[in-house]
Amino acid sequence: MLSKEKIARINALSKKSKTSELTKAEAIEQKELRDEYIRTFRSSVENTLHSVTVMDPEGNDVTPDKLKETKNNLKH
C-alpha cells in the first residue's frame, strides 16, 4: 500500500494540474507516483484473487483453471 504522504502528494499534484500547469519535474513526479499507485493496486487485486475459490450453487469448485494454475505456481 502506498504511504499517506505519497497519496497526499498525488492528490496535491492533481489539484494543482486542474488550476495551473505543472512544471516538467512535477509532471514527471506525478507520472511516477501514479505508476507506483497502479502497480500497488494491481498487486493487491492479484493477491486477493489468489485467495478466491469460486463455488457454484451446488457447492462445486468452479474456479477457472487459469486461476488454479497461478495459485499452484505460487505454492511452489
SULHUGI-V135952 format. One record per backbone hydrogen bond with DSSP energy under -0.5 kcal/mol. NH is the residue of the N-H (numbers start at 1). CO is the residue of the C=O. If there is no record, write none. Layout:
nh=NH co=CO
nh=NH co=CO
This chain:
nh=7 co=3
nh=8 co=4
nh=9 co=5
nh=10 co=6
nh=11 co=7
nh=12 co=8
nh=13 co=9
nh=14 co=10
nh=15 co=11
nh=16 co=12
nh=17 co=13
nh=18 co=14
nh=18 co=15
nh=19 co=15
nh=19 co=16
nh=20 co=16
nh=27 co=23
nh=28 co=24
nh=29 co=25
nh=30 co=26
nh=31 co=27
nh=32 co=28
nh=33 co=29
nh=34 co=30
nh=35 co=31
nh=36 co=32
nh=37 co=33
nh=38 co=34
nh=39 co=35
nh=40 co=36
nh=41 co=37
nh=42 co=38
nh=43 co=39
nh=44 co=40
nh=45 co=41
nh=46 co=42
nh=47 co=43
nh=48 co=44
nh=49 co=45
nh=50 co=46
nh=51 co=48
nh=52 co=49
nh=55 co=53
nh=56 co=60
nh=59 co=56
nh=62 co=54
nh=62 co=60
nh=68 co=64
nh=69 co=65
nh=70 co=66
nh=71 co=67
nh=72 co=68
nh=73 co=69
nh=74 co=70
nh=75 co=71
nh=76 co=72
